[in-house]
């Protein structure tokens, strides 16, 4: 038998570590799927849990095709266990779930049906509410989109891994999670950008809640270890370099699309975890702060054309300009303070493309940035 042959319609892959009874919600939702159990498999990859796997073993008679893989060593991150699960998968599609989450009963059947023969990534709506995580931005129109646009359908807003992927696409283009030695934070962003960059079609299902990304009562969700923070310059620089390289190497996107996406991603990253200033604040020394700013300046100079800064989100334009033109940490702080506290005079404001803009001066040069940069879009 060809080991790459599709045996199932879907392989559900779950990285697991000490979930205890929290995994029952996930497995119960798989037991309730409207897709016949003969059509999907469930692969749980255990990252050397220190607690018994009794909660999982109890489902061996409930889930027809349940496979448990035990890692030979603890990795501390879900990246490598997920990769091993993908390698073992024999479904036409791979559905990645977290151990704490659950699916709507019709999720697998609906995703496969909507994907057809040409969608390579299927993004389902996250449940919304105080007990759930996950962005709502791509789903706010409640519109199902068969062939979604990277530029206009807010796909960059959803870089978490709770999606369905065509396995042939993952294998043909070697789409896998980076080792945590290279990308220890937001590894799913790099994985998804690689998947997006080689997909024929990316589909969005927004007509109902499909994925329930649960916020655990004990806040102990997988993948949030003590080192899961941008507290060293290389962590932040590595993810930005990796994503920009992926965008540039895409066989699918045209040149203009690549330029816009690079600007959009830089803006997104600079506005994560507060802003870049929050990341600079948690660096361990002034030297590391300047090391991070210098590294970012070099990456921006290499990958971002000046005219493309207009595609950076409003919240980050001033930061990108400040880094690009040589401001240090204190000067960036001063610029933010000026933007937040200076009362604008009428002559300082103009309307560009229907949006209110203002002039800022950096190193003697005047630039136009959007006034509402503090408003999340």
N, C-alpha and C positions, 0 to 999 in steps of 0.2 A: 504493500500500500504506500502510495506517495504521501510522505509526512506533511506536505503542504496542501494536500487535498482538502476541500471543504467537506466536513462531515455534518456540521450543524449550520443553522442559519446564524446563530449568535453564540459567541463565547463571552460570558460575563467574567471579568477578571477583578478580583478584590485583593488588594494587599492588606495583610492582617498583622496586628501586633497587640496582644493583651486587651482585646476588645471585650472579653467576658460576655455578658448578656447583651451588650449593646449591639452585637451583630445579629441578634435575632430579628430585629426590625427589617434589616436588609434581606435576610434569608426568607422570612415570611412573605415579603413582597415578591420575591422570586417564585416562591411556591404558588402565589396567587396569579401569576402571569396568564393572560389569555392565550399567549402562544403555547402550543402543546409542548410538554417537557421533552418530548423526543426531538424537538427542533433546537434546543439550546443546552449548553453546558455551563456549569459554574465552576470556575477555577479560583480557589483561595490559596494565596501564597503567604505562608506564615513566616515572619521575619524573626524566627527563634524566640517565640513568646516564652516568658518565664512562668506563665500561668497555664493550666490545662486547657485543652481545646474542646472540652465537653460540650459547650454550647453549639459548636460547629458539628461535632460528631453526631449530635442528636438529629441532624437533618439528613443523614445518609439514606434513610428510608423515605424521606419526604421529597427530596430532589433527585430525580432519576439519574442525572449525570453530574454528580458532585465530585470534584477532584481536589484533594488537599496536597499541596506541595510544601515541603519544609525546607527552608534555607539552611545551608550548612553553617552559616555565621550570621550574626545580627548586623544589619547595615545601618539601622537607625533612621533610615529614610525610606519612603515607599518606592523610590525610583527603580532600584534594581529588582525588588520583588515584582513590580509591575512588568518590567521587561521580561522576566522569566515567565510570568503568566502569559504575556503576548506570544512568547516563543512556543509555549505549549498549546496555544489555542488552535482549534480546528474548525472554527466557525467562519462563515463568509464575512461576518462583522465581529468586531471586538467592542464590547461595552465595558467601559471602566467605571467602577463604583468605588466609593470609600466605604469602609467597614461599618460606619455609623449611620449610613444613609439608607433611603429606600426609594423604590420606584412606584409610580402609578401602575395599576394592574395591567394596563394595555400598552405599556411603554415599549417593550421589545417588539411586539407585533406591529405597532404603529410606526416605529422608527424604520423597521425593515421595509414595510409597505411603501412609506414615503420616499425612501432612498432609491428604490427601483434598481436599475442597472448602472446608474451614472453618478449618484451622489456618493462622495467618499467620506464626508463628515456630516453627521446629523446632530444638531444642537437642539435639545428640548428645553422647554421653559422650566425654570426653577420655581418651586413653591415660594410664596412671599409671606413674610410675617416675622414677628419678633424672635421666633425660635428657629428661623431658617437663615442660611447664608445664600450667597449667589446673587449676581447682578440681575436687574430687571430691564436694563436699557434695551437689549435687542428684542425684547418681547412686548414692549409697551404698546405697540400698535396692534397687538393680538392677531398678527397676520402671519400665516404660514408662507414661507418663501422657499421655493425649490432651488433656485440658483442665486444665493445671496451674494451681495457685493461687499468686498472687503472695505471699500471706501465709504459706503453710505449706509450699510445695514448694521453698524456697530459691532461687528464681529470681534474687533480688538478688545471690546469690553468683556468678552467671555473667554478667558484663557485657562480656566480650571479644566481638569481632565474628565469631567463627568459627561462624556459624550459617547456616541457610537462611531466607530471608524471602520472603513473597509480594510480587511486584513491584508488583501493583496497590495493596497496602497502602502500600508505600514511596512510590509516586507520588501516591496519593489524599491522603495526609496530609503530603506533602513531608518524609518522613523521610530526612534526609541528615546527613553529618558536618559539624560546625561548622568554620569556618576556624580555623586554628591561631592567628590573631591574637586570637580570642575564647576558644578552649578549646585551649591548647597541651599540656595534660596530660590523659590519660584521656579523650580525645575519644570513644572507643568506649563509655564509660559513658553519655554523654549520648545518643548514637545509639541504644543499646539501650533506654534508658529511654523514649525517644520511641516506638520500635517497640512495646515492651511496652504503652505507655499507649493505643495505638489498635488493638491486636490483638483479634480476636474470640476466638481460642484460641491459647494457647502450649503447645507439645507438647514432652515430654522423652522421648528414647530412651536408655535406660540398660542395654539388654540385652547390649551389646558395646562395644568401643572403636570409635569412628567417626572421631574427629579426633585426629591426632597432632601436637600442638603441640611441635615439636622445640626443644630448647635447643641452639643451635649451639656447636660446639667453640670458636669464636673469640668467642663471646658477642656477635656482631655482628648480632643480629636487628633487623629494620626497625623504625623508630619510636622508637629509644632514642637520640636525639640529645642533645647536651650541654645543650640547653635543656629537656629532658624531665624537669623537676623542679619541685616547688612552691616555688621559691626566692624568689618574690615574692607578696605577699598577694593580688593581683588574680587570680592563677591559681587559687588554692584557692577564693576567694570566687565567682568566675565559674562554676565547675563546680557548686558547691552551689546557687547561685541558679538556674542553668539547669535542673537536675534537679528542684528543688522546684517551679518554675514549670510544668514539664512534667507533674508529678504532679497539680497542681491543675487543669490544663487538660484532663485526660483525659476523653474522652467515654464511656469504658468503665467506669471505676472509680466506685464510690459514695463518698459523703462519708466514711464511717467508714474505708473501705479507703484513701482518700487520706491521712487523718490518720495511720494506722498506717504506711503506706509512707514518709511523710515522716520519721517518727521512725526507722524502720528504716534509711533511707538515710543520715540524719545519723550514726547510730551506726556504719554501715559505713565512711563516709568518715573519721570521727574515729579509726577503728582501722586505717586503711590506712597503709602505710609505717611500721610501729611504732604510734605513736599521734599525735594532734594535737601532742603535745609534741615529737616528732621533727620535725614540719613547722615548728613555731615555732623550733626550734633552728637550722634552716638559713636562716632569714631573715637578711638582711644587716645589720640593726641592731635596737636595742631599739625604735626608733620603728616599724619595720616589724612587729615582733612585736605591739606594742600595736595597730597599725593592723589587723592580721589578727584579733586577738581582738575588737576593737571591731566590725569588720565582721561577724564570726560572731555576736556578741551581737545585732546588729540583725536579722540573718537569722532567728535562732532566735526572737526576739521576734515577728517578722512571721508566721512560718510554723508554729511549734510550740506547741501548747497545753500547759500545765503537766502536765495529767493524761496526756498522750500520751508523756511521758518514760519511762513504764513500758515502752513498746514499743521503746525504744532498747536495743541489745544490752548485756549486763552490763559489757563491757569499756569502754564509752563513757559510761555513765550519769553517773558522777561528773564526767567532763569536761564533758558538756553542762550539768550543774547548775552547775559552777564557772564556765563561760563565761557562762551565763545570769545568774548572780547577781554578776557584776562582779569576779571574781578576775583578777589580772594574771598574767603569765608566771611570776614567781617564786612567787606564791601557788599556782598550779596545780602547780608542781614540788613545793612543800611538801606539798600535799594528796596527790599521788601517793606521796611518800615516807612519809607517815603511813599510807596504806592498805597499803603494801607491808611496812612494818616494825613497825607496832603489833600487839602480841600481844593478841588479843581476849579479853575476859573474858566469861563465860557470859551475864551480864546485858546485854551489848551486842549479842547475836545473837538474831534472831528468825526464824521460818519464815513466809514469805509466799508463797502459791500453791505450796507444796511446795519452795521454794528458800530457802537460807540468806541472810538479809539482815543488814546492820549499819547502825547510825546514823552519819552524818557530820554535822559542823556547818560550815555555810558562812555567813559574815557573820551569825553569831548565830542562824541558823535550822537546825533539825535535819531531815535527810533520810534516807530509807532507800535503800540501794544493795545490790546483790547482793554477797556475800562473794567469790564465785569470779570476780570481774571480770578477773582476770589469765589465766583459762583460756580458750583459744580454743574457740569453739563453731561 
